[in-house]
Amino acid sequence: MFLDLDGLNVEQLLQKQIEIRQRMMQARGMSGQVMNQLRNMLDQVSIEIQTKVSLDKVKTDREKRVAEGKDLDDDVLNIG
């Protein structure tokens, strides 16, 4: 089962993570296959959260460097 996580912000993803954890608590006595699907969903949401947080940090750092008037390529090694 794949989740559609496109267009969700970090707060919405955290809410989705809480929902999945609650489902896992409810499904505790069910088959292993159900629990595995829920774990996979939880892993997918966690990866998406980490990705969005990392991208937001890069974007914020980039905007900060532009605001300070620094060259964006100062820390790039150009060997061409």
C-alpha positions in Angstrom: 0.0 0.0 0.0 1.4 3.4 -1.0 0.5 6.6 0.6 0.0 9.8 -1.4 2.2 12.2 0.5 2.6 14.8 -2.3 1.6 18.3 -1.3 1.7 17.7 2.5 3.8 19.9 4.7 5.9 18.7 7.6 3.1 19.3 10.2 0.6 17.3 8.1 3.2 14.5 7.7 3.7 14.5 11.5 -0.1 14.2 11.9 -0.1 11.3 9.4 2.6 9.6 11.4 0.6 9.9 14.6 -2.5 8.4 12.8 -0.4 5.4 11.6 1.0 4.8 15.1 -2.5 4.8 16.5 -3.6 2.3 13.8 -0.6 0.1 14.8 -1.8 0.2 18.4 -5.3 -0.9 17.3 -4.0 -3.6 15.0 -1.7 -5.1 17.7 -3.5 -8.5 17.6 -3.9 -8.8 13.9 -1.8 -10.7 11.4 1.9 -9.9 10.8 1.1 -8.8 7.2 -1.1 -6.0 8.5 1.6 -4.9 11.0 4.2 -5.0 8.2 2.1 -2.8 6.0 1.6 -0.3 8.8 5.4 -0.3 9.5 6.1 0.3 5.8 3.7 3.2 5.8 5.3 4.6 8.9 8.8 4.3 7.3 7.6 6.0 4.2 6.2 8.9 6.2 9.4 9.2 8.2 11.5 9.3 5.1 9.3 12.0 3.6 9.6 14.0 6.8 13.4 13.8 6.8 13.5 14.7 3.1 11.3 17.8 3.5 13.1 19.0 6.6 16.5 18.6 4.8 15.2 20.4 1.7 13.7 23.2 3.8 17.1 23.7 5.5 18.9 23.9 2.2 16.4 26.4 0.9 16.6 28.5 4.1 20.5 28.5 4.0 20.4 29.5 0.3 18.0 32.3 0.9 20.1 33.5 3.8 23.3 33.6 1.7 21.4 35.5 -1.0 20.2 38.0 1.5 23.7 38.5 2.8 24.9 39.1 -0.7 27.3 36.1 -0.7 28.1 34.1 -3.9 26.1 30.8 -3.9 29.1 29.0 -5.4 31.7 30.0 -2.9 31.7 26.6 -1.3 31.7 24.7 -4.6 34.9 23.2 -6.0 35.0 23.9 -9.7 37.5 21.5 -11.4 36.4 22.1 -14.9 
